[in-house]
Amino acid sequence: MTTAQFDCQHCMASLLGKYVLKDDNPYCVTCYDRIFSNYCEECKEPIKSDSKDLCYKGHHWHEGCFNCAKCNQSLAEKPFAAKDECQLCSEYYSNERSSKCFHCKKTIMPGSRKMEFKGNYWHETCFVCKHCQQPIGTKPLISIESGNYCVPCFEMEFAHYCSFCKKVITSGGIMFCGQPWHKECFLCRGCRKELCEEEFMCRDDYPFCLDCYNHLYAKKCATCTKPITGFRDAKFICFQDRQWHSECFNCEKCSVSLVGEGFLTHNKEIFCHKCGSEVDTDM
């Protein structure tokens, strides 16, 4: 506004005091407010020439009406965000829309760096090793029920070392004879086949697959000559220096089972009492 002696462009009244220029044309304050004022989105009243007009995307507000739709905090000369045609202060928008830190439960502000792991989010400074409390960042980590650990701390605190390769077992593994093993290191002592998902036998604290054990150590059945492993609680019979599968321990003549029964021997043959007596008679 300025002061001069000329007429209002609209009502032609003499402008002896304040006036407003619009497109280089002078208007008295009354005419200018009535013709050109924008209406406030909040209070629906005109924003007169003596008030500050705040504009956003074609909409207008009085300075005192331009507030956060949720907390009513003034947004004049402050950063804000728009959602569903409502203006929100950055603090409220961040709290509502931004991720919460899994550790401190506080909002991870837009623009700040966040770490994601197993579907949760952390401030970069909150995503730390459980033991040394140093930020993990993008370095390798090992996660267990008690927390996340950098690799050096996990190895120092918890790791088992494979009995075979002497390297750290970071996950999985098996125990054999009180010693930890990587699954891929738990091999048959004979043929070096992986045994982690196989049935096996033990000899002198070494694991053997069934084929190797049977070939190297198993006694042979005196009747069928097949190996006697005792595996899966299989029962067998021992007599003097010979062994039989339970199902093979039968009378040589009539084939009746002799398991739990008395029997007679002749040379290296075994007989039930009846057949054995007949053999003695024949002799």
MIDOSE-1310 file (N, C-alpha, C; in nm, 2 decimals, decimal comma, always signed):
residues 283
mtta	+0,08/-0,12/+0,00/+0,00/+0,00/+0,00/+0,09/+0,12/+0,00; +0,03/+0,23/-0,05/+0,11/+0,36/-0,05/+0,01/+0,47/-0,04; +0,05/+0,60/-0,05/-0,03/+0,71/-0,03/-0,02/+0,80/-0,16; -0,13/+0,85/-0,21/-0,13/+0,93/-0,33/-0,27/+1,00/-0,35
qfdc	-0,28/+1,09/-0,44/-0,41/+1,16/-0,46/-0,46/+1,13/-0,60; -0,53/+1,01/-0,61/-0,60/+0,98/-0,73/-0,72/+0,89/-0,70; -0,79/+0,84/-0,80/-0,92/+0,77/-0,77/-0,91/+0,62/-0,78; -1,00/+0,55/-0,70/-1,01/+0,41/-0,70/-1,06/+0,36/-0,84
qhcm	-1,00/+0,26/-0,89/-1,03/+0,21/-1,02/-1,17/+0,16/-1,03; -1,23/+0,12/-0,92/-1,36/+0,06/-0,92/-1,47/+0,16/-0,88; -1,46/+0,22/-0,76/-1,57/+0,30/-0,72/-1,54/+0,45/-0,75; -1,43/+0,48/-0,80/-1,39/+0,62/-0,84/-1,37/+0,71/-0,73
asll	-1,38/+0,66/-0,60/-1,36/+0,75/-0,49/-1,22/+0,79/-0,48; -1,20/+0,92/-0,43/-1,07/+0,97/-0,43/-0,98/+0,89/-0,33; -0,86/+0,86/-0,37/-0,77/+0,79/-0,28/-0,67/+0,88/-0,21; -0,72/+0,93/-0,10/-0,63/+1,02/-0,02/-0,55/+0,95/+0,08
gkyv	-0,58/+0,83/+0,11/-0,51/+0,75/+0,21/-0,45/+0,63/+0,16; -0,48/+0,51/+0,22/-0,43/+0,39/+0,18/-0,50/+0,34/+0,06; -0,43/+0,26/-0,03/-0,49/+0,20/-0,14/-0,40/+0,08/-0,17; -0,46/-0,01/-0,27/-0,39/-0,13/-0,31/-0,38/-0,13/-0,46
lkdd	-0,26/-0,16/-0,51/-0,24/-0,17/-0,65/-0,26/-0,32/-0,70; -0,34/-0,33/-0,80/-0,37/-0,46/-0,87/-0,36/-0,44/-1,02; -0,26/-0,51/-1,07/-0,23/-0,50/-1,21/-0,20/-0,35/-1,25; -0,13/-0,28/-1,16/-0,09/-0,14/-1,18/-0,21/-0,05/-1,17
npyc	-0,32/-0,10/-1,12/-0,44/-0,01/-1,10/-0,47/+0,00/-0,96; -0,50/+0,13/-0,91/-0,52/+0,15/-0,77/-0,67/+0,12/-0,73; -0,68/+0,06/-0,61/-0,81/+0,03/-0,56/-0,82/+0,08/-0,41; -0,93/+0,13/-0,37/-0,95/+0,15/-0,23/-0,95/+0,02/-0,16
vtcy	-0,92/+0,01/-0,03/-0,91/-0,11/+0,05/-1,04/-0,19/+0,04; -1,15/-0,11/+0,06/-1,29/-0,17/+0,06/-1,32/-0,25/-0,07; -1,29/-0,18/-0,18/-1,32/-0,24/-0,31/-1,23/-0,36/-0,34; -1,10/-0,34/-0,30/-1,01/-0,45/-0,33/-1,05/-0,57/-0,25
drif	-1,08/-0,56/-0,12/-1,11/-0,67/-0,04/-1,24/-0,74/-0,09; -1,34/-0,66/-0,14/-1,46/-0,72/-0,19/-1,44/-0,79/-0,32; -1,36/-0,74/-0,41/-1,34/-0,79/-0,54/-1,24/-0,90/-0,55; -1,13/-0,89/-0,48/-1,01/-0,97/-0,51/-0,98/-1,07/-0,39
snyc	-1,03/-1,05/-0,28/-0,99/-1,14/-0,16/-1,02/-1,28/-0,19; -0,93/-1,37/-0,15/-0,96/-1,52/-0,15/-1,03/-1,55/-0,02; -1,10/-1,67/-0,02/-1,17/-1,71/+0,10/-1,09/-1,82/+0,16; -1,08/-1,81/+0,29/-1,01/-1,91/+0,37/-1,08/-2,05/+0,37
eeck	-1,00/-2,15/+0,35/-1,05/-2,29/+0,35/-1,10/-2,33/+0,48; -1,05/-2,27/+0,59/-1,08/-2,32/+0,72/-1,20/-2,24/+0,77; -1,20/-2,11/+0,78/-1,31/-2,03/+0,84/-1,41/-1,98/+0,74; -1,38/-1,99/+0,61/-1,47/-1,95/+0,50/-1,48/-1,79/+0,49
epik	-1,40/-1,72/+0,57/-1,41/-1,58/+0,56/-1,31/-1,52/+0,46; -1,33/-1,40/+0,41/-1,23/-1,35/+0,31/-1,10/-1,32/+0,38; -0,99/-1,33/+0,30/-0,86/-1,30/+0,35/-0,83/-1,16/+0,30; -0,85/-1,06/+0,39/-0,84/-0,92/+0,35/-0,70/-0,88/+0,33
sdsk	-0,69/-0,76/+0,27/-0,56/-0,71/+0,23/-0,46/-0,69/+0,35; -0,52/-0,67/+0,47/-0,43/-0,65/+0,58/-0,39/-0,78/+0,65; -0,43/-0,90/+0,59/-0,40/-1,03/+0,65/-0,30/-1,10/+0,55; -0,23/-1,19/+0,61/-0,14/-1,27/+0,52/-0,21/-1,39/+0,46
dlcy	-0,20/-1,40/+0,33/-0,27/-1,51/+0,26/-0,17/-1,62/+0,23; -0,20/-1,74/+0,29/-0,12/-1,86/+0,27/-0,18/-1,95/+0,17; -0,11/-1,98/+0,06/-0,17/-2,06/-0,05/-0,09/-2,19/-0,07; -0,17/-2,30/-0,09/-0,12/-2,43/-0,12/-0,21/-2,51/-0,21
kghh	-0,15/-2,54/-0,33/-0,23/-2,61/-0,43/-0,36/-2,55/-0,47; -0,36/-2,42/-0,48/-0,48/-2,34/-0,52/-0,58/-2,31/-0,41; -0,55/-2,35/-0,29/-0,63/-2,32/-0,18/-0,56/-2,22/-0,09; -0,65/-2,14/-0,01/-0,60/-2,03/+0,06/-0,64/-2,04/+0,21
wheg	-0,56/-1,98/+0,30/-0,59/-1,98/+0,44/-0,54/-1,85/+0,50; -0,61/-1,80/+0,60/-0,55/-1,70/+0,69/-0,43/-1,77/+0,76; -0,33/-1,69/+0,79/-0,21/-1,74/+0,86/-0,25/-1,81/+0,99; -0,35/-1,76/+1,06/-0,39/-1,82/+1,19/-0,48/-1,94/+1,17
cfnc	-0,53/-1,96/+1,05/-0,61/-2,08/+1,02/-0,54/-2,20/+0,96; -0,41/-2,18/+0,92/-0,34/-2,28/+0,86/-0,27/-2,37/+0,96; -0,34/-2,46/+1,01/-0,30/-2,55/+1,12/-0,30/-2,70/+1,09; -0,23/-2,78/+1,17/-0,24/-2,92/+1,15/-0,38/-2,97/+1,18
akcn	-0,43/-3,06/+1,09/-0,57/-3,11/+1,10/-0,58/-3,20/+1,23; -0,47/-3,25/+1,28/-0,48/-3,34/+1,40/-0,45/-3,27/+1,53; -0,34/-3,20/+1,54/-0,30/-3,14/+1,66/-0,32/-2,99/+1,67; -0,36/-2,93/+1,56/-0,40/-2,79/+1,56/-0,27/-2,70/+1,57
qsla	-0,16/-2,75/+1,56/-0,04/-2,67/+1,56/-0,02/-2,59/+1,44; +0,02/-2,47/+1,45/+0,03/-2,38/+1,33/+0,14/-2,44/+1,23; +0,10/-2,43/+1,10/+0,19/-2,48/+1,00/+0,26/-2,37/+0,93; +0,23/-2,24/+0,97/+0,29/-2,13/+0,90/+0,44/-2,14/+0,91
ekpf	+0,51/-2,13/+0,79/+0,65/-2,13/+0,78/+0,72/-2,26/+0,85; +0,64/-2,37/+0,84/+0,69/-2,49/+0,90/+0,67/-2,60/+0,79; +0,75/-2,71/+0,79/+0,73/-2,82/+0,70/+0,60/-2,89/+0,74; +0,53/-2,94/+0,64/+0,41/-3,01/+0,66/+0,39/-3,11/+0,55
aakd	+0,29/-3,20/+0,57/+0,26/-3,30/+0,47/+0,11/-3,30/+0,45; +0,06/-3,34/+0,33/-0,08/-3,35/+0,30/-0,12/-3,49/+0,28; -0,24/-3,52/+0,34/-0,29/-3,65/+0,33/-0,45/-3,64/+0,33; -0,51/-3,70/+0,23/-0,66/-3,70/+0,22/-0,71/-3,55/+0,22
ecql	-0,64/-3,46/+0,15/-0,68/-3,32/+0,15/-0,67/-3,25/+0,28; -0,60/-3,31/+0,38/-0,57/-3,25/+0,50/-0,42/-3,22/+0,52; -0,39/-3,11/+0,59/-0,25/-3,08/+0,61/-0,21/-3,12/+0,75; -0,10/-3,19/+0,76/-0,05/-3,25/+0,89/+0,09/-3,20/+0,92
csey	+0,12/-3,17/+1,04/+0,25/-3,13/+1,08/+0,34/-3,25/+1,06; +0,47/-3,22/+1,04/+0,57/-3,33/+1,01/+0,58/-3,43/+1,12; +0,56/-3,38/+1,25/+0,57/-3,47/+1,36/+0,46/-3,57/+1,36; +0,34/-3,52/+1,35/+0,22/-3,61/+1,35/+0,22/-3,70/+1,23
ysne	+0,26/-3,65/+1,11/+0,26/-3,74/+0,99/+0,37/-3,85/+1,01; +0,48/-3,81/+1,07/+0,59/-3,91/+1,09/+0,54/-4,02/+1,18; +0,47/-3,98/+1,29/+0,43/-4,08/+1,39/+0,32/-4,17/+1,34; +0,24/-4,12/+1,25/+0,13/-4,20/+1,19/+0,17/-4,29/+1,08
rssk	+0,26/-4,23/+0,99/+0,29/-4,30/+0,87/+0,43/-4,37/+0,87; +0,52/-4,33/+0,95/+0,66/-4,38/+0,95/+0,67/-4,51/+1,03; +0,77/-4,58/+1,01/+0,80/-4,71/+1,08/+0,85/-4,67/+1,22; +0,82/-4,77/+1,31/+0,87/-4,75/+1,45/+0,99/-4,84/+1,47
cfhc	+1,09/-4,79/+1,54/+1,21/-4,87/+1,57/+1,17/-4,99/+1,66; +1,22/-5,11/+1,62/+1,19/-5,23/+1,70/+1,26/-5,22/+1,83; +1,37/-5,15/+1,84/+1,44/-5,14/+1,97/+1,39/-5,04/+2,06; +1,39/-4,91/+2,02/+1,35/-4,80/+2,11/+1,20/-4,76/+2,10
kkti	+1,13/-4,82/+2,00/+0,99/-4,79/+1,98/+0,96/-4,65/+1,93; +1,06/-4,57/+1,90/+1,04/-4,44/+1,86/+1,03/-4,44/+1,70; +0,97/-4,33/+1,65/+0,95/-4,31/+1,51/+1,08/-4,30/+1,43; +1,09/-4,37/+1,32/+1,20/-4,35/+1,23/+1,17/-4,24/+1,14
mpgs	+1,22/-4,12/+1,15/+1,18/-4,01/+1,08/+1,21/-4,02/+0,93; +1,12/-3,97/+0,84/+1,15/-3,98/+0,70/+1,28/-3,91/+0,67; +1,35/-3,98/+0,58/+1,48/-3,92/+0,54/+1,60/-3,98/+0,62; +1,57/-4,03/+0,74/+1,68/-4,09/+0,82/+1,70/-4,24/+0,78
rkme	+1,82/-4,29/+0,80/+1,85/-4,42/+0,75/+1,79/-4,52/+0,85; +1,73/-4,63/+0,79/+1,67/-4,73/+0,88/+1,72/-4,87/+0,83; +1,73/-4,96/+0,92/+1,77/-5,10/+0,89/+1,65/-5,19/+0,90; +1,64/-5,28/+0,81/+1,53/-5,38/+0,81/+1,59/-5,52/+0,82
fkgn	+1,52/-5,60/+0,91/+1,57/-5,74/+0,93/+1,45/-5,82/+0,99; +1,42/-5,93/+0,92/+1,31/-6,02/+0,96/+1,18/-5,94/+0,98; +1,15/-5,85/+0,89/+1,02/-5,78/+0,89/+1,01/-5,66/+0,99; +1,12/-5,64/+1,06/+1,12/-5,53/+1,16/+1,22/-5,42/+1,12
ywhe	+1,20/-5,30/+1,17/+1,28/-5,18/+1,14/+1,36/-5,13/+1,26; +1,48/-5,08/+1,24/+1,55/-5,02/+1,35/+1,61/-4,89/+1,30; +1,63/-4,79/+1,39/+1,72/-4,68/+1,36/+1,86/-4,74/+1,34; +1,94/-4,68/+1,25/+2,07/-4,74/+1,23/+2,15/-4,75/+1,36
tcfv	+2,14/-4,65/+1,44/+2,21/-4,65/+1,57/+2,15/-4,75/+1,67; +2,03/-4,80/+1,65/+1,97/-4,89/+1,74/+2,00/-5,04/+1,70; +2,04/-5,06/+1,57/+2,06/-5,19/+1,52/+2,20/-5,23/+1,56; +2,22/-5,28/+1,68/+2,36/-5,30/+1,73/+2,37/-5,45/+1,77
ckhc	+2,50/-5,49/+1,78/+2,53/-5,62/+1,84/+2,49/-5,63/+1,98; +2,43/-5,74/+2,02/+2,38/-5,76/+2,16/+2,50/-5,76/+2,26; +2,62/-5,80/+2,21/+2,73/-5,81/+2,30/+2,82/-5,69/+2,31; +2,87/-5,65/+2,19/+2,96/-5,53/+2,19/+2,89/-5,40/+2,17
qqpi	+2,76/-5,40/+2,14/+2,68/-5,28/+2,13/+2,73/-5,19/+2,01; +2,80/-5,24/+1,92/+2,85/-5,16/+1,81/+2,74/-5,18/+1,69; +2,72/-5,07/+1,62/+2,62/-5,09/+1,50/+2,66/-5,20/+1,41; +2,57/-5,28/+1,37/+2,59/-5,39/+1,28/+2,59/-5,34/+1,13
gtkp	+2,50/-5,24/+1,10/+2,49/-5,19/+0,97/+2,46/-5,31/+0,87; +2,54/-5,31/+0,76/+2,52/-5,41/+0,66/+2,62/-5,53/+0,67; +2,69/-5,54/+0,78/+2,78/-5,64/+0,80/+2,71/-5,78/+0,83; +2,78/-5,89/+0,81/+2,71/-6,02/+0,84/+2,68/-6,03/+0,99
lisi	+2,56/-6,09/+1,02/+2,52/-6,11/+1,16/+2,46/-6,24/+1,18; +2,45/-6,28/+1,30/+2,39/-6,41/+1,34/+2,28/-6,38/+1,44; +2,16/-6,42/+1,41/+2,05/-6,39/+1,50/+2,00/-6,52/+1,58; +2,00/-6,51/+1,71/+1,95/-6,61/+1,79/+1,84/-6,56/+1,88
esgn	+1,77/-6,64/+1,96/+1,66/-6,59/+2,04/+1,69/-6,47/+2,13; +1,81/-6,47/+2,18/+1,85/-6,36/+2,27/+1,88/-6,23/+2,20; +1,91/-6,23/+2,07/+1,94/-6,11/+2,00/+2,02/-6,13/+1,88; +2,06/-6,02/+1,82/+2,15/-6,02/+1,70/+2,29/-5,99/+1,74
ycvp	+2,38/-6,07/+1,68/+2,52/-6,06/+1,71/+2,61/-6,04/+1,59; +2,71/-5,96/+1,60/+2,81/-5,96/+1,49/+2,88/-6,09/+1,50; +2,94/-6,13/+1,38/+3,00/-6,26/+1,38/+3,11/-6,28/+1,48; +3,21/-6,19/+1,50/+3,31/-6,21/+1,60/+3,26/-6,23/+1,74
cfem	+3,16/-6,15/+1,78/+3,10/-6,17/+1,91/+3,03/-6,30/+1,93; +2,96/-6,34/+1,83/+2,89/-6,47/+1,83/+2,99/-6,59/+1,85; +3,09/-6,58/+1,77/+3,19/-6,69/+1,78/+3,26/-6,69/+1,91; +3,28/-6,57/+1,97/+3,34/-6,57/+2,10/+3,25/-6,62/+2,21
efah	+3,12/-6,58/+2,20/+3,03/-6,61/+2,31/+2,96/-6,75/+2,30; +2,92/-6,79/+2,18/+2,84/-6,91/+2,17/+2,88/-7,02/+2,07; +2,97/-6,99/+1,98/+2,99/-7,08/+1,87/+3,06/-7,21/+1,92; +3,01/-7,32/+1,86/+3,08/-7,45/+1,87/+3,17/-7,47/+1,75
ycsf	+3,28/-7,54/+1,77/+3,37/-7,57/+1,66/+3,36/-7,71/+1,61; +3,35/-7,73/+1,48/+3,33/-7,86/+1,43/+3,45/-7,95/+1,47; +3,42/-8,07/+1,51/+3,52/-8,17/+1,55/+3,60/-8,21/+1,44; +3,55/-8,20/+1,31/+3,63/-8,25/+1,20/+3,71/-8,13/+1,14
ckkv	+3,65/-8,02/+1,10/+3,72/-7,92/+1,02/+3,77/-7,81/+1,11; +3,73/-7,81/+1,24/+3,77/-7,71/+1,34/+3,72/-7,57/+1,31; +3,62/-7,55/+1,22/+3,57/-7,42/+1,19/+3,44/-7,40/+1,27; +3,39/-7,28/+1,28/+3,27/-7,24/+1,36/+3,15/-7,30/+1,30
itsg	+3,06/-7,35/+1,38/+2,93/-7,40/+1,34/+2,83/-7,28/+1,36; +2,79/-7,21/+1,26/+2,70/-7,09/+1,28/+2,56/-7,13/+1,29; +2,52/-7,24/+1,23/+2,38/-7,29/+1,24/+2,37/-7,44/+1,21; +2,26/-7,50/+1,27/+2,24/-7,64/+1,25/+2,35/-7,72/+1,32
gimf	+2,41/-7,82/+1,25/+2,51/-7,90/+1,31/+2,45/-8,02/+1,39; +2,53/-8,11/+1,42/+2,48/-8,23/+1,50/+2,58/-8,26/+1,60; +2,54/-8,34/+1,70/+2,63/-8,38/+1,81/+2,65/-8,53/+1,79; +2,77/-8,58/+1,81/+2,81/-8,72/+1,80/+2,92/-8,74/+1,90
cgqp	+2,90/-8,84/+1,99/+2,99/-8,87/+2,09/+3,04/-8,75/+2,17; +2,94/-8,66/+2,20/+2,96/-8,54/+2,28/+3,04/-8,43/+2,20; +3,06/-8,44/+2,07/+3,13/-8,34/+1,99/+3,04/-8,29/+1,88; +3,05/-8,16/+1,86/+2,97/-8,09/+1,75/+3,04/-8,11/+1,61
whke	+2,95/-8,13/+1,51/+2,99/-8,15/+1,38/+2,91/-8,06/+1,28; +2,97/-8,00/+1,18/+2,89/-7,96/+1,07/+2,82/-8,08/+1,00; +2,70/-8,06/+0,96/+2,63/-8,17/+0,89/+2,71/-8,22/+0,77; +2,77/-8,12/+0,70/+2,85/-8,17/+0,58/+2,98/-8,23/+0,61
cflc	+3,02/-8,22/+0,74/+3,15/-8,28/+0,78/+3,13/-8,42/+0,85; +3,00/-8,45/+0,88/+2,97/-8,58/+0,95/+2,97/-8,69/+0,84; +3,08/-8,75/+0,82/+3,10/-8,85/+0,71/+3,13/-8,99/+0,76; +3,10/-9,08/+0,68/+3,14/-9,22/+0,71/+3,29/-9,23/+0,72
rgcr	+3,34/-9,30/+0,82/+3,48/-9,32/+0,83/+3,54/-9,40/+0,72; +3,46/-9,48/+0,66/+3,51/-9,57/+0,55/+3,50/-9,51/+0,42; +3,37/-9,48/+0,37/+3,36/-9,43/+0,23/+3,34/-9,28/+0,22; +3,33/-9,21/+0,33/+3,32/-9,06/+0,33/+3,19/-9,01/+0,28
kelc	+3,09/-9,09/+0,29/+2,95/-9,05/+0,25/+2,89/-8,97/+0,37; +2,81/-8,86/+0,34/+2,75/-8,78/+0,44/+2,65/-8,87/+0,52; +2,65/-8,85/+0,65/+2,56/-8,94/+0,73/+2,45/-8,86/+0,81; +2,44/-8,73/+0,78/+2,35/-8,65/+0,86/+2,21/-8,69/+0,85
eeef	+2,17/-8,75/+0,74/+2,03/-8,80/+0,72/+2,03/-8,95/+0,70; +2,14/-9,02/+0,74/+2,15/-9,16/+0,71/+2,15/-9,24/+0,84; +2,11/-9,36/+0,84/+2,13/-9,45/+0,95/+2,28/-9,49/+0,95; +2,34/-9,50/+1,07/+2,48/-9,53/+1,08/+2,51/-9,61/+1,21
mcrd	+2,63/-9,66/+1,21/+2,68/-9,74/+1,33/+2,80/-9,67/+1,38; +2,84/-9,70/+1,50/+2,96/-9,64/+1,57/+3,06/-9,75/+1,60; +3,18/-9,72/+1,57/+3,29/-9,81/+1,61/+3,41/-9,73/+1,65; +3,46/-9,75/+1,77/+3,57/-9,68/+1,83/+3,55/-9,53/+1,82
dypf	+3,43/-9,48/+1,84/+3,39/-9,34/+1,84/+3,40/-9,28/+1,70; +3,39/-9,36/+1,60/+3,39/-9,32/+1,46/+3,25/-9,36/+1,40; +3,19/-9,28/+1,32/+3,07/-9,32/+1,25/+3,09/-9,40/+1,12; +3,01/-9,49/+1,09/+3,02/-9,57/+0,97/+2,88/-9,59/+0,91
cldc	+2,87/-9,58/+0,78/+2,74/-9,61/+0,72/+2,72/-9,76/+0,74; +2,60/-9,81/+0,72/+2,57/-9,95/+0,74/+2,65/-10,04/+0,65; +2,66/-10,00/+0,52/+2,74/-10,08/+0,43/+2,88/-10,10/+0,48; +2,95/-9,99/+0,51/+3,09/-10,00/+0,56/+3,10/-10,08/+0,69
ynhl	+3,01/-10,05/+0,78/+3,02/-10,12/+0,91/+3,00/-10,27/+0,89; +2,90/-10,31/+0,81/+2,87/-10,45/+0,79/+2,99/-10,52/+0,72; +3,05/-10,45/+0,63/+3,16/-10,50/+0,55/+3,29/-10,52/+0,64; +3,31/-10,42/+0,73/+3,43/-10,41/+0,81/+3,42/-10,49/+0,94
yakk	+3,31/-10,48/+1,01/+3,30/-10,52/+1,15/+3,19/-10,62/+1,18; +3,09/-10,62/+1,11/+2,97/-10,70/+1,15/+3,00/-10,85/+1,15; +2,96/-10,93/+1,25/+2,96/-11,07/+1,25/+2,87/-11,13/+1,14; +2,90/-11,24/+1,09/+2,82/-11,30/+0,98/+2,73/-11,41/+1,05
catc	+2,61/-11,42/+1,00/+2,52/-11,52/+1,05/+2,57/-11,66/+1,00; +2,57/-11,76/+1,10/+2,62/-11,89/+1,07/+2,53/-11,96/+0,97; +2,40/-11,92/+0,95/+2,31/-11,98/+0,86/+2,31/-11,91/+0,73; +2,28/-11,78/+0,72/+2,26/-11,71/+0,60/+2,38/-11,64/+0,55
tkpi	+2,48/-11,63/+0,64/+2,61/-11,56/+0,61/+2,60/-11,41/+0,59; +2,49/-11,36/+0,61/+2,47/-11,21/+0,60/+2,51/-11,14/+0,73; +2,55/-11,01/+0,73/+2,60/-10,95/+0,85/+2,49/-10,94/+0,96; +2,53/-10,95/+1,08/+2,45/-10,92/+1,20/+2,49/-10,79/+1,26
tgfr	+2,40/-10,69/+1,24/+2,43/-10,55/+1,29/+2,38/-10,52/+1,43; +2,27/-10,59/+1,47/+2,21/-10,55/+1,59/+2,14/-10,41/+1,57; +2,12/-10,37/+1,45/+2,06/-10,23/+1,42/+1,91/-10,24/+1,45; +1,85/-10,13/+1,50/+1,71/-10,11/+1,53/+1,67/-10,22/+1,63
dakf	+1,75/-10,25/+1,72/+1,72/-10,35/+1,83/+1,70/-10,49/+1,77; +1,76/-10,52/+1,66/+1,75/-10,65/+1,60/+1,81/-10,75/+1,70; +1,75/-10,87/+1,71/+1,79/-10,97/+1,81/+1,88/-11,07/+1,74; +1,98/-11,12/+1,81/+2,06/-11,23/+1,75/+2,10/-11,33/+1,86
icfq	+2,15/-11,44/+1,82/+2,18/-11,55/+1,91/+2,33/-11,57/+1,90; +2,40/-11,59/+2,01/+2,54/-11,62/+2,01/+2,56/-11,76/+2,08; +2,64/-11,84/+2,02/+2,67/-11,97/+2,09/+2,81/-12,01/+2,05; +2,89/-12,02/+2,15/+3,04/-12,05/+2,13/+3,09/-11,93/+2,04
drqw	+3,15/-11,97/+1,93/+3,21/-11,86/+1,85/+3,12/-11,83/+1,73; +3,00/-11,87/+1,73/+2,91/-11,84/+1,62/+2,79/-11,75/+1,66; +2,73/-11,69/+1,56/+2,62/-11,60/+1,58/+2,51/-11,63/+1,47; +2,39/-11,60/+1,51/+2,27/-11,62/+1,42/+2,18/-11,51/+1,43
hsec	+2,11/-11,47/+1,32/+1,99/-11,38/+1,33/+1,89/-11,47/+1,40; +1,80/-11,40/+1,48/+1,70/-11,47/+1,55/+1,62/-11,56/+1,45; +1,59/-11,50/+1,34/+1,50/-11,57/+1,24/+1,57/-11,69/+1,17; +1,71/-11,69/+1,19/+1,79/-11,80/+1,12/+1,82/-11,91/+1,22
fnce	+1,79/-11,89/+1,35/+1,83/-11,98/+1,45/+1,73/-12,09/+1,46; +1,74/-12,19/+1,36/+1,64/-12,29/+1,35/+1,70/-12,43/+1,34; +1,62/-12,53/+1,37/+1,67/-12,67/+1,37/+1,71/-12,70/+1,22; +1,83/-12,76/+1,21/+1,88/-12,79/+1,07/+1,79/-12,89/+1,00
kcsv	+1,72/-12,97/+1,07/+1,64/-13,08/+1,01/+1,49/-13,04/+0,98; +1,43/-12,99/+1,09/+1,28/-12,96/+1,07/+1,25/-12,81/+1,06; +1,36/-12,73/+1,08/+1,35/-12,58/+1,06/+1,26/-12,51/+1,17; +1,23/-12,58/+1,28/+1,15/-12,51/+1,38/+1,25/-12,41/+1,45
slvg	+1,19/-12,30/+1,49/+1,27/-12,20/+1,56/+1,32/-12,25/+1,69; +1,45/-12,22/+1,72/+1,51/-12,26/+1,85/+1,53/-12,15/+1,95; +1,48/-12,03/+1,91/+1,49/-11,91/+2,00/+1,42/-11,94/+2,13; +1,49/-11,93/+2,24/+1,43/-11,95/+2,37/+1,40/-12,10/+2,40
egfl	+1,45/-12,19/+2,31/+1,43/-12,33/+2,33/+1,56/-12,40/+2,36; +1,56/-12,52/+2,42/+1,68/-12,60/+2,43/+1,71/-12,66/+2,29; +1,84/-12,69/+2,27/+1,88/-12,74/+2,14/+2,00/-12,83/+2,16; +2,03/-12,91/+2,06/+2,15/-13,00/+2,06/+2,24/-12,97/+1,94
thnk	+2,36/-13,00/+1,96/+2,46/-12,97/+1,85/+2,52/-13,10/+1,80; +2,55/-13,10/+1,68/+2,62/-13,21/+1,62/+2,72/-13,16/+1,51; +2,85/-13,17/+1,54/+2,95/-13,10/+1,46/+2,92/-12,95/+1,47; +2,88/-12,89/+1,36/+2,85/-12,75/+1,36/+2,70/-12,72/+1,33
eifc	+2,62/-12,82/+1,34/+2,48/-12,81/+1,31/+2,41/-12,81/+1,45; +2,29/-12,74/+1,44/+2,21/-12,74/+1,56/+2,07/-12,80/+1,53; +2,02/-12,87/+1,64/+1,89/-12,94/+1,62/+1,80/-12,92/+1,74; +1,67/-12,93/+1,72/+1,58/-12,94/+1,83/+1,60/-13,07/+1,90
hkcg	+1,55/-13,08/+2,02/+1,57/-13,21/+2,10/+1,52/-13,33/+2,02; +1,41/-13,32/+1,96/+1,36/-13,44/+1,89/+1,45/-13,48/+1,77; +1,48/-13,38/+1,69/+1,57/-13,41/+1,57/+1,71/-13,45/+1,62; +1,75/-13,39/+1,72/+1,89/-13,42/+1,77/+1,89/-13,56/+1,82
sevd	+1,79/-13,61/+1,89/+1,79/-13,74/+1,94/+1,79/-13,84/+1,82; +1,71/-13,81/+1,72/+1,71/-13,90/+1,60/+1,85/-13,90/+1,53; +1,92/-13,79/+1,53/+2,05/-13,79/+1,47/+2,15/-13,88/+1,55; +2,13/-13,87/+1,69/+2,22/-13,96/+1,77/+2,19/-14,11/+1,75
tdm	+2,06/-14,14/+1,73/+2,01/-14,27/+1,71/+2,07/-14,33/+1,58; +2,06/-14,24/+1,48/+2,11/-14,28/+1,35/+2,26/-14,31/+1,35; +2,33/-14,24/+1,44/+2,47/-14,26/+1,45/+2,50/-14,39/+1,53
